[in-house]
Amino acid sequence: MKKHDLAAENVFSLVLALSLPTCLSQAVSVLYAVVDRMFIGNIPQVGDIALSGVGVAVPVTSLISSFAVLIGLGGSPLMAIREGHGEHEEAERILSTGFILLAGLSLILTPLFFLLKTPLLHLFGSSAQTFPYADEYLGWYLTGTPFALLSSGLNSFVINQGMSRRAMFSVMSGAVLNCLLDPVFIFVLGMGVKGAAIATVLSQAASFIITITCLLSPRAPIRLRLARPRAAIIRRTVILGLSPFIIIATDSIIMIALNAVLQAYGGEGTGDQLIAASTIIQSWHLLVMNPLGGITGGSQGLLSYSYGAGRTDRVRQTWRSVQLLATLYTIIMTILAFSVSDVFISLFTQDEALISLTGRYLRIFTAMIIPLSFQYNTVDTFTALGKSSISLPLSLFRKLCFVFFLFLVPFMTQQAGSAFLSEPASDLISACVSTTVLAVMLPRVLREREENGLRL
């Protein structure tokens, strides 16, 4: 179990060693969702309708995942900051608190979402045709809520100890198992969308076992030892985790709003087709944005540790190195979106009209991901430094921009497809604002750390 020396190794080498495995693990984690949708879209006779049904259920699954982010990305930077400051016992207590919070949330959210499942699916845009598929998929998926929360949330604590390869192995193991089980359950056993959900639950359980084994190991730099949670740690975890939580939770709300707008302006027939296209576009978007989040989030442990240790020079170097990787990555993904996206779309459907429709809107939807990399890096940097008062408003601003354009543009054009313009518009504006905030606030934050010491 390799642990990188966050205090002494070359910064760019550390960023590569921490961010690239996390980027890869995030890319592989997308397979949980994307592979399900690929197989479901190819179910004979009902594939496109079933895909639309799963598309309606996806915002609920993303909303559940956002609670893992709340605790994982709220607690793990605090853990790394305390470890960098030489407070090892406090770092262990933060890890323990994170585990207890995730377990408690799973006990609350599982029955809650079962109770709300039917009204939520109707609210989120399911039609009479798509509801049975959405209901069946989500019902079985919810049985694995504890595994989904614990595997994802605890993985952040593994990454921020400098063990990104171990975290990658956990995610990859679950994703590979999901790829193997999906065709067996969906086609061989004839279970359809239910089989896809069951395969996902079993795969998340496997990831959880690997992650918890790693944290319980005596070789873990910060080992999981259960201790009574302190109110102050819970409060700081929730406050710091609010920014990434809102990013993911509002992504779910945005998908819900997008589906509702597409259904409202497209009507039941065209609306279902546009939701199927949106489901495929969101799959591509996940394939782009999750690895980007892995690049900017994978080095949060290094940022937090360096900030805790008072090494502000290494904080600056880390931001620059991460931005270089993020920019190169988004340039490559933009080129791919405009060159081979139709090949990706054809994995979900053989309907030529749907392939053409989806390809056109996919290229619009992802047109501004290069500037968006600056927004991602800025938000994750301030989160890693424990400055949620800066990262949270930046996250909210981007989402508000999306919602504004989502309702304004279709209303003005009376065209359902124009809703897809809301993403590039919000990406560009939020990137400009975030970069300006970074240029002004990061020097102040680091100067305060140098002059006044650690204040959390």
KAFENBEL-V64918 format. One record per pair of residues at least 12 apart in sequence whose C-alpha atoms are under 7 Angstrom apart, sorted by the first residue. I is the first residue (numbers start at 1). J is the second residue. D is the distance in Angstrom with one decimal. If there is no record, write none. Layout:
# KAFENBEL-V64918
[[I:J:D] [I:J:D]]
This chain:
# KAFENBEL-V64918
[[2:163:6.4] [3:162:5.4] [3:163:5.6] [4:162:5.5] [6:302:5.9] [11:314:6.8] [11:317:6.7] [11:318:6.2] [12:321:5.9] [15:299:5.9] [15:318:6.9] [15:321:6.8] [15:322:6.7] [18:162:6.8] [18:164:5.6] [18:298:5.5] [18:299:5.8] [19:294:6.2] [19:295:4.6] [19:298:4.3] [19:299:5.6] [20:295:6.4] [21:164:6.0] [21:165:5.9] [21:168:6.0] [22:164:6.0] [22:168:6.1] [22:294:4.9] [22:295:6.6] [22:298:5.4] [23:291:4.3] [23:292:6.6] [23:294:4.0] [23:295:5.2] [24:291:6.5] [25:168:4.6] [25:171:5.8] [25:172:6.2] [26:290:5.4] [26:291:5.0] [26:294:5.9] [27:287:6.0] [27:290:6.3] [27:291:5.1] [28:172:5.9] [28:175:6.2] [29:171:6.0] [29:172:6.9] [29:175:6.0] [30:286:6.4] [30:287:6.1] [31:175:6.0] [32:175:5.8] [32:178:6.5] [32:200:6.4] [34:283:5.7] [35:179:6.6] [36:182:6.8] [36:196:5.6] [37:51:6.3] [37:348:6.9] [38:347:6.0] [38:348:4.6] [40:193:6.4] [41:348:5.0] [41:349:5.8] [42:348:6.4] [42:349:6.3] [48:276:6.7] [49:130:5.9] [50:130:6.4] [50:133:5.6] [51:276:6.1] [52:130:6.3] [52:272:6.4] [52:275:5.8] [52:276:4.6] [52:279:6.9] [53:126:6.7] [53:130:4.4] [53:131:6.0] [53:133:5.1] [53:134:4.3] [54:133:6.6] [54:134:5.0] [54:137:6.7] [55:275:7.0] [55:276:6.9] [55:279:5.1] [56:121:6.7] [56:124:6.2] [56:125:6.4] [56:126:6.1] [56:134:6.3] [57:121:6.7] [57:134:5.3] [57:138:6.0] [59:252:4.4] [59:253:7.0] [59:255:6.2] [59:256:6.3] [60:252:6.9] [62:248:7.0] [62:252:5.8] [63:248:6.9] [63:249:5.1] [63:252:5.7] [65:148:7.0] [65:149:6.3] [66:245:5.2] [66:248:5.2] [66:249:5.4] [67:245:6.6] [68:102:6.8] [68:149:4.9] [68:150:7.0] [68:152:6.0] [68:153:4.4] [69:153:5.9] [69:241:6.9] [69:244:6.4] [69:245:5.6] [70:238:6.4] [70:241:4.4] [70:242:5.9] [70:244:6.6] [70:245:4.7] [71:98:6.0] [71:102:6.8] [71:153:6.3] [71:237:6.4] [71:238:6.7] [71:241:6.1] [72:98:6.9] [72:153:4.2] [72:154:6.0] [72:156:5.2] [72:157:6.5] [73:156:6.3] [73:241:5.5] [73:244:7.0] [74:237:4.5] [74:238:6.0] [74:240:4.7] [74:241:3.5] [75:94:6.4] [75:98:6.2] [75:237:4.8] [76:156:6.2] [76:157:4.9] [76:160:6.0] [77:160:6.8] [77:300:6.7] [77:301:6.1] [77:304:5.7] [77:384:5.4] [79:91:4.5] [79:94:5.8] [79:95:6.7] [80:160:6.2] [80:161:6.8] [80:301:5.8] [80:304:5.7] [80:305:5.3] [81:304:4.8] [81:305:4.8] [81:307:6.8] [81:308:4.6] [82:308:6.5] [83:305:6.9] [84:305:4.4] [84:306:6.7] [84:308:5.0] [84:309:5.0] [85:308:4.9] [85:309:5.1] [92:222:5.8] [92:223:6.4] [92:224:6.5] [92:225:6.8] [93:227:6.2] [94:233:6.6] [95:224:6.3] [96:224:5.8] [96:225:6.0] [96:226:5.1] [96:227:6.1] [97:229:5.2] [99:154:7.0] [102:149:6.4] [102:150:5.9] [103:146:6.9] [103:150:6.9] [106:145:6.2] [106:146:4.8] [106:149:6.7] [110:142:6.3] [110:145:6.0] [124:256:5.2] [124:259:7.0] [124:260:6.4] [125:259:5.9] [125:260:5.2] [125:263:6.8] [133:193:6.7] [136:193:6.9] [136:194:5.9] [137:193:5.5] [137:194:5.3] [137:197:5.6] [140:194:6.4] [140:197:5.7] [140:198:6.3] [141:197:5.0] [141:198:6.6] [141:201:6.3] [144:201:4.9] [147:204:5.6] [147:205:5.2] [147:208:6.0] [148:204:5.8] [150:208:6.3] [151:204:6.7] [151:207:5.8] [151:208:4.1] [151:211:6.4] [154:211:6.9] [155:167:5.8] [155:211:6.3] [159:298:6.8] [160:300:6.7] [160:301:4.2] [161:221:6.8] [161:301:6.6] [162:301:6.8] [170:207:5.0] [170:210:5.6] [170:211:6.1] [171:207:5.9] [173:207:6.5] [174:203:4.4] [174:204:5.8] [174:206:5.8] [174:207:5.1] [175:203:6.6] [177:203:5.7] [178:199:5.6] [178:200:5.8] [178:203:5.4] [181:199:5.5] [182:195:6.7] [182:196:5.4] [182:199:5.8] [239:388:6.8] [240:383:6.6] [240:386:6.2] [240:388:5.2] [242:392:6.8] [243:388:6.4] [243:391:6.0] [243:392:4.3] [243:395:6.4] [247:395:6.0] [250:399:6.9] [259:275:5.9] [261:416:7.0] [262:274:6.3] [262:275:6.7] [262:416:5.3] [265:415:6.7] [265:416:4.9] [266:416:5.6] [277:354:6.8] [277:358:5.0] [280:345:6.7] [281:358:6.9] [281:362:5.5] [288:333:6.7] [292:326:6.3] [293:376:7.0] [295:322:6.7] [295:326:6.4] [296:322:6.1] [296:376:6.7] [296:377:5.2] [296:380:6.3] [297:380:6.0] [300:381:6.9] [300:384:5.2] [303:315:5.5] [303:318:6.8] [303:384:6.1] [303:385:6.8] [304:384:5.2] [304:385:5.6] [307:385:6.5] [308:454:6.6] [310:449:6.8] [310:450:6.6] [312:446:6.0] [323:374:6.9] [323:377:6.6] [326:373:5.9] [327:370:6.1] [327:373:6.3] [330:369:6.1] [330:370:5.1] [331:370:6.2] [334:367:7.0] [337:363:6.1] [338:363:6.2] [341:359:6.5] [342:355:6.7] [342:359:5.8] [361:420:6.5] [364:420:6.9] [364:421:6.5] [365:420:5.6] [365:421:6.3] [365:423:5.6] [365:424:5.9] [366:424:6.5] [367:424:5.9] [368:424:5.0] [368:427:6.0] [368:428:6.1] [369:427:7.0] [371:428:6.1] [371:431:5.6] [372:427:5.4] [372:428:6.6] [372:431:5.3] [374:431:5.9] [374:435:6.5] [375:430:6.6] [375:431:4.8] [375:434:5.4] [375:435:6.8] [378:434:6.5] [378:438:6.4] [379:391:4.8] [379:394:6.9] [394:434:6.4] [397:430:6.9] [398:426:5.8] [398:427:6.9] [398:430:5.2] [401:426:5.1] [402:422:5.3] [402:423:6.0] [402:426:5.1] [405:422:4.9] [406:419:5.2] [406:422:5.1]]
